[in-house]
């Protein structure tokens, strides 16, 4: 666990942290109630990461709201700024998935195992999967 002087880790209730989990926080990381971060999950929060209540993050998952290195255009303008991640309530992220900066995952969704999720989806109760992740199935529900 690494939290810088500017970093904040906020728990809104119970949270299970599996073995081998890595948290690097320089921004604000909010973790809801009854969240499960399974073993070997890595969460890098340089800006903001929010994980909703009742969410399950499976083994070997990587969440990062940064690229770690700055990229510039020919005029020396940075083109890859950090962007927050927002994971809705009751979201299941499958094993070995990667959630990239700027991602918004709607409530009651599933991210299939070994997926790379980037961007903003708005349709709830869906399965998203693949690399890059896309809509696979609508009108689903899941239970732990």
Buried (B, 14 or more C-beta within 10 A) or exposed (E): EEBEEEBBBEEBEEBEBBEEBEBBBBBBBBBBBBBBBBBBBBBBBBBBBBBBBBBBBBBBBBBBBBBEEEEEEEEEEEEEEBBBBBBBBBBBBBBBBBBBBBBBBBBBBBBBBBBBBBEEBEEBBBBBBBEEBEEBEEEEEEEE
